[in-house]
Amino acid sequence: MKRFLCCFCGLLVATVSLRATPLFSDSFTYPDGNLVGQGSWLQNGTSAATPVQVLTGRAMLGSSGQDVNATLSSPFSLVDGTSFYIGATINLSAAQAAGDYFLHWSPATSSTIFLSRVEARSSGTGFQLGYVETSGTGASLTWGTTVLNFNQNYRMVLAYNVVAGPVNDTADLYVNPTDLNVQGNNTPYLSDTWNSVTVETATLGAINLRQGTAASAPTLSIDELGVATTFAEAATFTPAPVPEPTSLSLLGGFGLLAWYINRRRR
């Protein structure tokens, strides 16, 4: 019995140590209304016109208005050889021919540095997704060739890869990946290499949602938004633990061990 209990406690601790925790996770399970002020969401800039709304568990982005950001659980250092992943379930109801971006990340909240801009534009009876690494000289917009359907849910995963040296990081965008565990078993919807002369930032600090200009921005909903260090977490959406399972498991494991030791002493 003693051996069993010790092994069981050890297994709990080992399981905890292997459990990944997303850098950010939000399923927008808030009361309907303004997104800013719920969770960790803040307003970008000073314009509060047409606030981003929550409706039945989704963030609703319109063709123009307020932009918002949310901080990660802790800043993530972008050292050579690392990757991170942004996952989101998107559903577009409209897009414009010019196209505009609706999601990006930044080194900090309320930053003016907007990176990995995911865009959408109309194409025939549907839409295409696009990607541009940042603004500045040399930055180029890459569009996927597959036309997607309006009013349909898509699981989008952006993989950002930090490559040694300046201005050469890469990115891959996946749409409805078939293998939710192994990134390499999926074909990217589009791929991009950093082209801007602006040097990449060294920190991932916040995720941003954007409502662009009325003439170019898409109308869509976003759900199950996550930022993670593994493809699987982003592809399947891993909710942030509340309360953190690590703490509960450790308390449970050590509590069981303490109970057993106490019984042995009697």
C-alpha positions in Angstrom: 0.0 0.0 0.0 2.8 2.4 0.9 4.5 1.7 -2.4 1.2 2.3 -4.3 0.5 5.6 -2.6 4.0 6.9 -3.2 3.9 5.9 -6.8 0.5 7.5 -7.2 1.6 10.8 -5.7 4.7 10.8 -7.9 2.5 10.2 -10.9 0.4 13.2 -10.0 3.4 15.4 -9.8 4.9 14.1 -13.0 1.6 14.5 -14.9 1.4 18.1 -13.6 4.9 18.9 -14.8 4.1 17.7 -18.3 0.9 19.6 -18.6 1.3 22.7 -20.8 -0.3 25.9 -19.9 -1.3 28.3 -22.7 0.2 31.8 -22.8 -3.3 33.2 -23.3 -6.8 31.6 -23.6 -10.3 33.1 -24.0 -13.5 31.5 -25.0 -15.4 34.8 -24.4 -17.9 33.4 -21.9 -18.8 36.9 -20.7 -22.2 38.6 -20.5 -23.3 40.1 -23.8 -22.0 43.7 -24.1 -18.7 45.5 -24.5 -15.6 43.3 -24.5 -13.3 46.0 -22.9 -13.4 45.6 -19.1 -14.1 41.9 -19.3 -11.2 39.4 -18.7 -7.9 41.3 -19.4 -9.2 43.2 -22.5 -8.2 46.8 -22.8 -8.8 49.5 -25.5 -6.1 50.3 -28.0 -5.6 54.1 -28.5 -8.2 56.6 -27.6 -11.1 55.8 -30.0 -14.0 54.1 -28.3 -16.4 54.4 -31.3 -18.3 51.2 -32.1 -16.9 49.1 -29.2 -16.0 45.4 -29.8 -19.0 43.4 -28.5 -19.5 40.0 -26.9 -22.5 38.2 -28.2 -23.4 34.6 -27.1 -19.9 33.7 -26.3 -18.1 35.3 -29.3 -16.2 38.5 -29.9 -17.9 40.4 -32.7 -15.7 42.5 -35.0 -17.3 45.1 -37.3 -16.1 47.1 -40.3 -14.8 50.0 -38.2 -14.4 51.1 -34.6 -12.6 50.3 -31.4 -9.5 48.1 -31.3 -8.6 46.0 -28.3 -5.8 44.1 -26.7 -5.3 41.6 -23.9 -2.0 40.7 -22.1 -0.6 37.3 -22.0 -0.2 35.4 -18.7 3.5 36.4 -18.9 5.7 37.9 -21.7 7.2 35.4 -24.0 10.8 35.9 -25.1 11.3 35.3 -28.8 14.8 33.7 -28.8 16.3 32.0 -31.8 14.7 28.6 -32.6 11.5 29.2 -30.6 8.0 29.2 -32.1 4.6 30.2 -30.8 1.1 29.6 -32.1 -2.1 31.7 -32.2 -5.3 29.8 -32.7 -8.8 31.2 -33.2 -12.2 30.0 -34.5 -13.4 32.6 -37.0 -16.6 33.1 -38.9 -16.8 35.8 -41.5 -20.2 37.2 -42.6 -18.7 39.9 -45.0 -15.4 41.1 -46.4 -14.3 43.9 -48.7 -12.3 43.7 -51.9 -9.4 45.8 -50.6 -9.0 43.7 -47.5 -7.8 44.6 -44.0 -6.4 42.9 -40.9 -8.4 41.9 -37.9 -5.9 40.1 -35.6 -2.3 40.6 -34.7 0.1 40.5 -31.7 2.3 43.1 -30.1 5.2 43.3 -27.6 3.0 45.0 -25.0 -0.5 46.3 -24.4 -1.5 49.5 -26.2 1.6 49.2 -28.3 1.9 50.8 -31.7 3.9 47.9 -33.0 1.4 45.5 -34.7 2.9 42.2 -35.8 1.7 39.2 -37.8 -1.4 40.9 -39.2 -4.0 38.4 -40.3 -6.2 39.9 -43.0 -9.3 39.0 -45.0 -10.6 40.1 -48.4 -13.6 39.2 -50.5 -13.0 36.8 -53.4 -15.9 35.8 -55.6 -18.7 34.5 -53.3 -16.3 33.9 -50.4 -13.1 35.3 -48.9 -9.4 34.7 -48.6 -7.0 35.2 -45.7 -3.8 37.1 -45.9 -0.7 37.8 -43.8 1.8 40.6 -43.5 4.5 40.6 -40.9 4.4 44.3 -39.9 4.4 47.7 -41.5 7.4 49.5 -42.9 9.6 49.4 -46.1 9.7 46.1 -47.7 6.7 44.5 -45.9 4.7 42.4 -48.3 1.2 41.0 -48.0 0.8 37.3 -48.8 -2.7 36.0 -49.7 -3.8 32.4 -49.6 -5.3 31.1 -52.8 -8.1 29.0 -51.4 -11.4 30.7 -51.3 -13.3 30.2 -48.0 -17.0 30.3 -47.3 -18.9 33.0 -45.5 -20.9 32.1 -42.4 -18.8 29.0 -41.7 -16.6 28.3 -38.7 -12.9 27.8 -39.5 -10.1 26.9 -37.0 -7.2 29.1 -37.9 -3.7 28.5 -36.5 -0.8 30.9 -37.1 2.6 29.5 -36.4 5.4 32.1 -35.9 9.0 30.9 -36.1 12.0 32.8 -34.7 15.0 32.3 -37.0 18.5 33.3 -36.1 19.6 36.6 -37.4 17.6 39.8 -38.3 14.6 40.2 -40.6 14.1 36.6 -41.5 11.5 35.1 -39.2 8.9 32.9 -40.9 5.2 32.3 -40.4 2.7 29.6 -41.6 -1.1 30.0 -41.5 -3.2 26.9 -41.3 -7.0 26.6 -41.8 -8.9 23.6 -40.4 -5.7 21.5 -39.9 -6.5 17.8 -40.2 -3.8 16.6 -37.8 -4.3 18.5 -34.6 -1.1 17.3 -33.0 1.7 17.3 -35.6 2.1 20.6 -37.4 4.2 19.0 -40.2 1.4 16.7 -41.2 -0.6 19.7 -42.4 -0.3 21.9 -45.5 -0.2 25.6 -44.7 -2.9 27.8 -46.2 -0.1 30.3 -46.8 3.5 30.8 -45.7 5.5 34.0 -45.3 9.1 35.1 -44.6 9.9 38.5 -42.9 10.4 41.1 -45.6 10.2 44.4 -43.8 13.4 46.2 -43.1 12.1 46.8 -39.6 13.8 44.3 -37.2 11.7 41.8 -35.4 10.7 42.5 -31.8 12.1 40.2 -29.0 9.0 39.9 -26.9 5.4 38.7 -27.4 3.3 40.5 -24.8 -0.3 40.9 -26.0 -2.9 39.7 -28.5 -4.9 42.2 -30.4 -8.3 42.4 -32.2 -8.9 45.1 -34.7 -11.8 46.8 -36.5 -10.4 48.4 -39.5 -11.8 51.0 -41.9 -15.4 50.7 -43.1 -14.2 50.5 -46.7 -11.8 47.6 -46.3 -12.4 45.6 -43.0 -14.2 42.3 -42.7 -17.2 41.6 -40.4 -16.7 38.5 -38.3 -16.9 36.7 -35.0 -13.9 35.2 -33.1 -14.1 32.4 -30.5 -11.7 30.1 -28.7 -8.8 32.5 -29.0 -5.5 31.1 -27.7 -1.8 31.8 -27.7 0.4 28.7 -27.0 3.9 27.2 -27.3 2.7 24.1 -29.1 0.7 23.5 -32.3 -1.7 21.1 -30.6 -2.8 23.6 -28.0 -3.6 26.2 -30.6 -5.2 23.8 -33.0 -7.6 22.3 -30.4 -7.9 25.3 -28.0 -6.7 24.7 -24.5 -8.5 26.7 -21.9 -6.5 28.4 -19.3 -6.8 26.4 -16.0 -9.0 28.1 -13.3 -7.9 27.4 -10.6 -4.7 26.1 -12.0 -4.6 22.3 -12.0 -0.9 22.4 -11.2 -1.7 23.7 -7.7 -4.7 21.5 -7.1 -2.8 18.4 -8.2 0.2 19.1 -6.1 -2.0 19.8 -3.1 -3.9 16.7 -3.7 -0.8 14.5 -4.2 1.1 15.9 -1.2 -2.1 15.9 0.9 -2.6 12.2 0.2 1.0 11.5 1.1 0.7 13.5 4.3 -2.4 11.6 5.3 -0.7 8.3 4.8 2.4 9.3 6.8 0.1 10.6 9.6 -1.7 7.2 9.7 1.7 5.3 9.9 2.7 7.3 13.0 -0.4 6.4 14.9 
